[in-house]
Amino acid sequence: MSAQIPTGREPTEQELREAERVLSLSPVQQKNHPSSVGADHGKLSHINTYGSLPDYYLDQPFTCRKCGKREIWKAKDQKWYYEEAKGHIDAVAVECHNCRKKKQARIK
């Protein structure tokens, strides 16, 4: 039986608390934390910003603005979004997976 990869869609209270705890650590502790995923500045060249680019990504807990469900935007998903899908660096997760799927179904 294979282990299930955590997606952040159905986080436990413990996972939410741990993600929030990591965000409260110092930048050095965050960067060295096992959940930290390094950023590739070469893949962020599409971003035209006056601010600094991230050196790493961390799991980001959020509450869906439509239904109120708590989820975690995983660091590896952020890396994909910003570096591969070329998303804007200031974009953050605001809708849960289910609400995004419902919205996409209405658009099609």
Backbone torsions as a table, in degrees:
resi	resn	phi	psi	omega
1	MET	NA	128.5	-176.6
2	SER	-86.4	149.4	178.0
3	ALA	-74.7	141.6	179.8
4	GLN	-81.5	133.5	179.7
5	ILE	-80.3	125.2	179.8
6	PRO	-66.0	126.6	-178.3
7	THR	-101.5	-17.1	-176.4
8	GLY	90.1	-3.4	-177.3
9	ARG	-78.2	-32.2	179.8
10	GLU	-128.9	61.7	-175.7
11	PRO	-72.2	148.6	173.5
12	THR	-80.5	165.0	176.2
13	GLU	-59.1	-36.9	179.2
14	GLN	-63.7	-41.7	178.6
15	GLU	-65.4	-40.1	177.2
16	LEU	-63.3	-44.9	179.8
17	ARG	-63.6	-40.7	-179.9
18	GLU	-65.5	-41.8	178.3
19	ALA	-62.7	-41.5	177.8
20	GLU	-66.1	-38.4	178.9
21	ARG	-63.4	-43.8	-179.2
22	VAL	-62.5	-38.2	179.0
23	LEU	-65.4	-22.9	-179.4
24	SER	-88.0	-5.1	178.9
25	LEU	-73.0	166.3	176.0
26	SER	-68.8	158.0	179.6
27	PRO	-55.4	-37.5	179.3
28	VAL	-66.2	-43.4	178.2
29	GLN	-65.6	-38.6	178.3
30	GLN	-62.1	-48.2	-177.4
31	LYS	-59.8	-36.2	-177.7
32	ASN	-90.5	-0.8	-178.9
33	HIS	-71.6	144.0	-179.2
34	PRO	-59.4	-25.9	-179.3
35	SER	-83.6	-7.4	179.5
36	SER	-71.1	136.5	177.1
37	VAL	-119.6	122.2	-176.8
38	GLY	-64.7	143.7	177.9
39	ALA	-92.5	147.7	176.7
40	ASP	-107.0	101.4	-177.4
41	HIS	-60.0	-28.5	177.7
42	GLY	-63.0	-31.6	179.2
43	LYS	-88.0	-1.9	178.6
44	LEU	-103.7	13.5	-176.1
45	SER	-65.5	-17.2	178.6
46	HIS	-73.8	-11.2	-176.0
47	ILE	-89.1	122.7	178.0
48	ASN	-108.1	96.1	-176.3
49	THR	-137.2	152.0	174.5
50	TYR	-84.6	-17.5	179.0
51	GLY	-81.4	176.7	179.6
52	SER	-85.9	153.9	176.4
53	LEU	-85.6	152.0	-179.4
54	PRO	-70.1	147.6	173.2
55	ASP	-92.4	-20.7	-178.5
56	TYR	-159.2	164.2	177.0
57	TYR	-116.9	147.9	177.6
58	LEU	-127.5	151.2	174.7
59	ASP	-56.7	130.4	-176.4
60	GLN	-116.6	108.0	175.0
61	PRO	-71.7	145.0	178.1
62	PHE	-150.8	162.4	177.2
63	THR	-112.4	128.2	-179.8
64	CYS	-61.1	130.8	-177.9
65	ARG	-74.4	-14.5	180.0
66	LYS	-95.0	-47.7	-174.1
67	CYS	-113.0	-11.7	177.9
68	GLY	85.2	3.9	-180.0
69	LYS	-70.5	141.1	176.9
70	ARG	-91.3	131.0	175.4
71	GLU	-137.9	174.7	177.1
72	ILE	-124.0	125.6	172.7
73	TRP	-85.1	104.7	-173.1
74	LYS	-67.3	148.4	-178.4
75	ALA	-58.0	-41.3	-179.2
76	LYS	-66.2	-32.0	177.4
77	ASP	-72.1	-35.6	176.0
78	GLN	-64.2	-43.7	179.6
79	LYS	-58.2	-46.4	178.4
80	TRP	-61.1	-47.9	-175.9
81	TYR	-60.5	-49.2	-176.8
82	TYR	-74.6	-40.7	-171.4
83	GLU	-93.5	-35.7	-177.7
84	GLU	-98.1	-46.2	-179.9
85	ALA	-82.3	-8.1	177.6
86	LYS	62.0	39.1	176.6
87	GLY	-69.9	157.8	179.6
88	HIS	-69.6	137.9	-174.1
89	ILE	-64.7	-22.3	179.2
90	ASP	-88.6	-3.1	179.4
91	ALA	-72.1	139.3	177.3
92	VAL	-132.5	159.8	178.2
93	ALA	-71.7	130.2	179.1
94	VAL	-131.0	-14.0	179.0
95	GLU	-126.5	141.0	179.3
96	CYS	-70.7	168.6	-178.3
97	HIS	-56.8	-46.2	-177.7
98	ASN	-63.6	-42.8	179.9
99	CYS	-67.1	-36.7	176.8
100	ARG	-64.9	-42.1	179.5
101	LYS	-63.6	-42.4	178.0
102	LYS	-61.4	-42.4	-179.7
103	LYS	-65.0	-42.3	179.2
104	GLN	-63.7	-37.4	179.6
105	ALA	-66.2	-36.5	178.8
106	ARG	-68.8	-33.6	-177.6
107	ILE	-72.0	-34.6	-176.2
108	LYS	-68.7	NA	NA
